[in-house]
Amino acid sequence: MDIKALKNNFQKRGFKVSVFENVPDAVDYFNNEIHNTTVGFGGSMTLKEIGLFDVLNKHNEIWWHGKGGQLKEYGGAAIMQNAMNTEIYVTSANAISEQGQIINIDGRGNRLASTLYGHKKVYFVVGKNKVAENFEKALWRARNIAAPKNAQRLGMKTPCAVKGDKCYDCSSPDRICRGFLTLELPPMGTEVEVVIINEDLGY
Ligand code: SF4
């Protein structure tokens, strides 16, 4: 992966890009960037792995249905609704292409909606394992790597969750792949920053 070219391709499309060698440097960056504001987190193993909630929660109001204590206190629906109404939104991507496209798949749609509209700024936190050579490979990755592993993690009764190996394009009631979104450019009126970390993170 040519990080310089990747960064350049995202910048040409109007995305802001930050690149970090490791998680602590990226977390420090967020800690300095996001202060005294409201923040919604999307469902993301990457965010969980880097421990961003606990760091930012010390000086921001954060809504995340992935945080056990908060989930118990408020319930998922209320948290997701509050996360929709924050100034900042932070999530990951199922895949990004080297040409600068961001792909996500969603079951409920809260994450896709928030990356399109309603926030002053959206951050995507992306490990190097999410980078694919082109759009087709990025879409393949989102469908055949990220989605099955998420279905498995969520305990869904889908064929992909048995082995977490590939997408079977199922018609299961538990199907988590209900919406596919590709961001080609930042939506008008929203600043979007892609934070790339040179480590494998999430699925
Ligand atoms: S469409 Fe169905 S089989 Fe394919 S990844 Fe999504 S939930 Fe799994």
Residues whose N, C-alpha, C, O or C-beta is under 5 A from the ligand:
A	BS01	SF4	R143 A147 P148 A151 T158 P159 C160 K166 C167 Y168 D169 C170 R175 I176 C177
